[in-house]
Amino acid sequence: MRWRDRSAAPAHRDHSPSRHIHHKDTLMQRFDHDHHYPSASTPARSPFRLPGLALALPAVSAALVGALTLTFSLGDHSSAPVAGSAAFAPAQANSATIALGRIATAATERDAAPVKKDQFVYVQRLARENKGTYGDRVMLGALHKEEIWTAQKPGPTTLTGWIRSSGKDAVMPGQLVPCTSSNPVRPGLWYATYAWMASLPTDRAAMRELLYDQTEVEEGESKDEAVFRTIGDLLSSVTMPTATTSALYEAAALIPGITRIPDVVDAAGRHGMGITRRDDDSATRSVLIFDKHTLAYIGSQAYFVRGGAASRDAENDVLFGIDAVMERGIVEQPGETLAHTAG
């Protein structure tokens, strides 16, 4: 029997705090159907959503600049590939599966405190995102900070949490903004509470089936990419039991087209191991980044890819979003941080 929980799949799926952040810059660039990178005279034609990014501080650290060697002009909106992003090859697909197996095992060895229904999951992230205008070239904004407080209400709710941005290029900087929906939503993939995550199957095949069954596909992307992106969204914004986390990684290992990158850098300048997937349907590539020693999830990258399906030269890919998860924990109320709790 297929695992299915239709009551947990709200009609309004973009109301969780993390989804509000991901959609605050909706006019993203897209490629033509021939998958060629648009030149200045070839404007993109439709918006594309970030696959799981949102964070950053007021200034870019020297470590980040040195590691990524970003070579684009903010003045004329031009952009160039990111050097040092580490090329990948289809032959590394098996190593990606093996790596995710190790990551899944490591996840079971970490503690995860349960979250009560009247508490909030707090996540602090750093990010740089595309600030270029629709139809123009990619222009990465400044590093800024994003904070998310996800509510844990078990029943239908119109208030799923709160968000706050700070730093240059932040949206409504310093303001604690509620995430609301016009109609009540239930916990599910797009409003993932701890209790809901704890209810999911821990068998990798069943977890994969659930993800493919309940993940909605954006126009122009493949189902495989939508599921890979959804996994990234969950890893970047929620807290879940260790068994659920492990099953999520094992399900990711079953997604076709994943490859491993030995060295990749997150928005905080930290080096890690990447699991990436190129999606020819949307001409994009998503990267999930893991600490090389602890194998914990630490951030993600998103690229536009040049060339058609036959081209696999990652060195020419164009970065349009990068993030880093800096803090994650449980607090009692919106606006409260882990530093405040510890004090």
C-alpha positions in Angstrom: 0.0 0.0 0.0 1.3 3.4 -0.9 2.1 5.8 2.0 -0.2 8.7 1.6 -1.4 11.5 3.9 -3.5 13.8 1.8 -4.6 15.8 4.9 -1.1 16.9 5.3 -0.8 18.4 1.8 -2.3 21.9 2.0 -3.7 23.6 -1.0 -1.7 26.7 -0.2 1.8 25.1 0.0 4.1 28.2 0.2 3.2 29.5 3.6 5.9 28.1 5.9 8.6 30.5 7.0 11.2 28.9 4.8 9.0 29.0 1.7 8.3 32.7 2.3 12.0 33.3 2.2 12.5 31.2 -0.9 9.8 33.1 -2.7 10.6 36.6 -1.8 12.6 37.0 -5.0 10.3 35.2 -7.4 11.5 36.8 -10.7 14.4 34.5 -11.3 16.0 34.0 -14.7 15.2 31.1 -16.9 16.7 29.6 -20.0 15.3 29.1 -23.4 14.1 25.6 -24.3 17.5 25.0 -26.1 19.2 25.4 -22.7 21.7 28.0 -23.8 22.7 30.5 -21.2 21.0 33.8 -22.1 23.3 36.6 -23.3 22.6 40.2 -22.7 20.6 40.3 -25.9 18.7 37.1 -25.1 16.4 37.8 -22.1 15.1 35.0 -19.9 11.4 34.4 -20.4 10.0 33.1 -17.2 10.7 33.1 -13.4 12.5 30.3 -11.6 12.4 29.6 -7.9 15.5 29.1 -5.7 15.8 25.4 -4.9 16.5 25.8 -1.2 18.4 29.0 -0.4 18.1 32.0 1.9 20.7 33.6 4.2 23.6 36.0 4.7 25.4 38.7 6.7 26.0 42.4 5.8 29.4 41.8 4.2 31.1 39.0 2.3 34.0 37.4 4.2 37.5 37.4 2.7 37.4 33.6 2.9 34.3 33.4 0.8 35.6 35.8 -1.8 38.9 33.9 -2.0 37.4 30.5 -2.2 34.8 31.3 -4.8 36.7 33.9 -6.9 33.5 35.6 -7.9 34.1 37.6 -11.1 31.0 39.6 -11.9 30.2 43.3 -12.1 27.4 44.5 -9.9 27.3 47.7 -11.8 26.4 46.4 -15.2 24.6 43.2 -14.0 27.0 41.0 -15.9 28.1 37.7 -14.4 30.6 35.0 -14.9 31.0 31.4 -13.7 32.3 30.7 -10.2 35.8 29.3 -10.2 36.8 26.7 -7.7 33.3 25.1 -7.6 34.8 21.7 -8.4 33.8 20.0 -11.6 31.7 16.8 -11.4 31.3 13.9 -13.8 28.5 11.3 -14.3 31.0 8.6 -13.4 30.9 9.9 -9.8 27.2 8.8 -9.4 28.1 5.7 -7.5 30.3 7.7 -5.1 27.4 10.0 -4.4 25.2 7.1 -3.4 28.0 5.7 -1.2 28.5 9.2 0.4 24.8 9.6 1.1 24.9 6.2 2.8 27.7 7.4 5.1 25.8 10.6 5.7 22.6 8.7 6.6 24.6 6.5 9.1 26.2 9.6 10.7 22.7 11.2 11.1 21.6 8.3 13.3 24.5 9.1 15.7 23.4 12.7 16.4 20.8 13.6 19.0 17.7 15.5 18.1 15.6 16.9 20.9 11.8 16.7 20.3 9.9 19.9 19.8 6.7 20.7 21.7 3.7 22.0 19.9 3.9 25.4 21.7 7.6 25.8 20.8 9.4 27.1 17.7 12.2 25.7 15.6 14.8 28.5 15.1 17.1 28.5 12.1 19.7 31.2 11.3 21.2 31.1 7.8 23.5 33.2 5.7 22.8 33.7 2.0 23.6 35.5 -1.3 20.8 35.5 -3.9 20.2 36.7 -7.4 19.1 40.3 -7.3 19.1 40.8 -11.1 15.9 41.9 -12.7 13.7 39.6 -14.7 15.2 39.1 -18.2 18.6 40.4 -17.2 21.8 38.7 -16.2 22.4 37.1 -12.8 23.6 39.6 -10.2 24.4 38.2 -6.8 23.3 40.4 -3.9 25.2 41.0 -0.7 25.6 38.4 2.0 22.9 38.8 4.6 21.3 37.0 7.5 17.9 35.3 7.5 16.2 34.0 10.7 13.2 31.6 10.7 10.9 30.7 13.5 8.7 27.8 12.4 5.6 27.1 14.5 4.7 23.6 15.6 0.9 23.7 15.8 -0.6 20.3 15.0 -3.9 21.4 13.6 -4.9 23.7 10.8 -3.4 27.2 11.2 -3.1 30.4 9.3 0.1 31.4 11.1 3.0 29.0 10.4 5.8 31.1 11.7 7.9 34.3 11.5 10.9 35.5 9.5 13.5 38.3 9.9 16.2 39.5 7.5 19.1 41.7 8.3 22.0 43.2 6.3 22.3 44.7 2.9 19.9 43.4 0.3 17.7 42.0 3.1 13.9 42.2 2.6 12.3 44.5 5.2 15.5 44.4 7.3 15.2 44.0 11.0 11.4 43.4 11.0 9.8 40.3 12.5 7.4 39.4 9.8 4.6 36.8 10.3 4.0 34.1 7.7 0.3 33.7 7.2 -2.1 32.1 4.7 -5.6 33.1 3.7 -6.8 29.6 4.4 -5.7 27.2 7.3 -2.9 24.8 6.4 -1.9 21.5 8.0 1.6 20.2 8.7 3.1 18.6 5.6 6.0 19.0 3.2 5.4 22.7 2.9 4.8 23.2 6.7 7.0 20.6 8.2 6.6 20.4 12.0 8.7 18.1 14.1 5.7 15.9 14.9 4.8 15.6 11.3 8.3 14.6 10.3 8.3 12.1 13.2 5.2 10.5 11.6 7.0 9.7 8.3 8.2 6.2 7.4 11.9 5.5 8.1 12.2 2.9 5.3 14.0 4.5 2.4 11.7 3.1 -0.3 8.6 4.3 1.6 10.2 7.7 2.2 11.1 8.0 -1.5 7.5 7.1 -2.4 6.1 9.7 -0.1 8.4 12.4 -1.4 7.6 11.6 -5.1 3.9 11.4 -4.3 3.5 14.7 -2.4 6.2 16.9 -4.0 4.7 19.4 -6.5 6.6 20.1 -9.6 7.3 23.7 -10.7 6.8 24.5 -14.4 9.9 23.6 -16.4 11.5 21.2 -13.9 11.6 17.5 -13.7 10.0 15.4 -10.9 13.5 14.2 -9.8 14.7 17.8 -9.4 11.6 18.8 -7.5 12.2 16.0 -5.0 15.9 16.8 -4.7 15.0 20.5 -4.1 12.3 19.5 -1.5 14.9 17.5 0.4 17.2 20.5 0.4 14.4 22.7 1.7 13.7 20.3 4.6 17.4 20.0 5.5 17.8 23.7 5.6 14.8 24.8 7.6 13.4 22.1 10.0 14.3 19.8 12.9 13.4 16.1 12.7 14.1 12.8 14.5 17.4 11.2 13.6 15.7 8.2 12.0 13.7 10.5 9.7 16.9 12.4 8.7 18.6 9.2 7.9 15.7 8.0 5.8 15.7 11.3 4.0 19.3 10.9 3.0 18.7 7.3 1.9 15.8 8.4 -0.2 18.0 11.1 -1.8 20.5 8.4 -2.8 17.7 6.8 -4.9 17.2 10.0 -7.0 18.7 9.5 -10.6 21.5 11.8 -11.7 23.1 12.7 -8.4 26.9 13.1 -8.3 29.5 13.9 -5.7 31.7 16.9 -5.5 34.8 16.4 -3.3 35.2 20.1 -2.3 32.6 22.9 -2.4 32.2 26.1 -0.3 29.1 27.4 1.4 28.0 31.0 2.0 30.1 31.2 5.2 33.3 30.2 3.4 33.3 26.7 4.9 34.6 23.9 2.7 32.5 20.7 2.5 31.5 17.8 0.3 28.8 18.3 -2.2 26.0 16.2 -3.5 24.8 17.7 -6.7 22.1 17.1 -9.4 21.9 18.7 -12.8 18.4 19.1 -14.2 18.3 19.4 -18.0 14.6 20.3 -18.0 15.2 23.6 -16.1 18.9 24.0 -17.0 19.8 24.3 -13.4 22.1 22.5 -10.9 21.5 22.2 -7.2 24.2 21.3 -4.6 23.7 20.1 -1.1 26.8 20.7 1.1 27.9 18.5 4.0 30.7 19.0 6.6 33.6 16.7 5.6 34.2 15.5 9.1 30.8 15.3 10.8 28.8 14.8 7.6 26.2 17.2 8.9 24.3 19.3 6.4 25.7 22.9 6.3 24.4 24.7 3.2 23.6 24.7 -0.5 24.3 26.2 -3.9 22.2 26.8 -7.0 23.5 27.2 -10.6 22.3 27.9 -14.0 24.0 25.5 -16.5 25.4 26.4 -19.9 24.9 24.2 -22.9 22.5 21.4 -23.7 22.1 17.9 -22.2 25.4 16.7 -23.8 27.4 19.3 -22.0 28.7 18.5 -18.5 31.3 21.2 -18.0 30.4 22.4 -14.5 33.2 25.0 -14.7 31.0 27.1 -16.9 27.9 27.0 -14.6 26.7 30.3 -13.2 26.0 30.6 -9.5 22.7 32.3 -8.7 22.3 31.4 -5.0 24.4 30.2 -2.1 23.6 29.7 1.6 24.9 28.3 4.9 23.0 27.1 8.0 24.7 28.7 11.0 22.4 27.9 13.9 19.4 25.5 14.5 17.6 24.9 17.7 14.4 25.2 19.8 13.1 28.4 21.3 9.9 29.4 23.2 8.7 32.4 21.2 9.2 34.2 17.9 12.1 36.7 18.0 14.0 34.6 20.6 17.4 33.4 19.5 19.7 30.6 20.7 22.1 33.2 22.2 19.3 34.7 24.1 18.1 31.3 25.3 21.7 30.3 26.4 22.0 33.6 28.3 
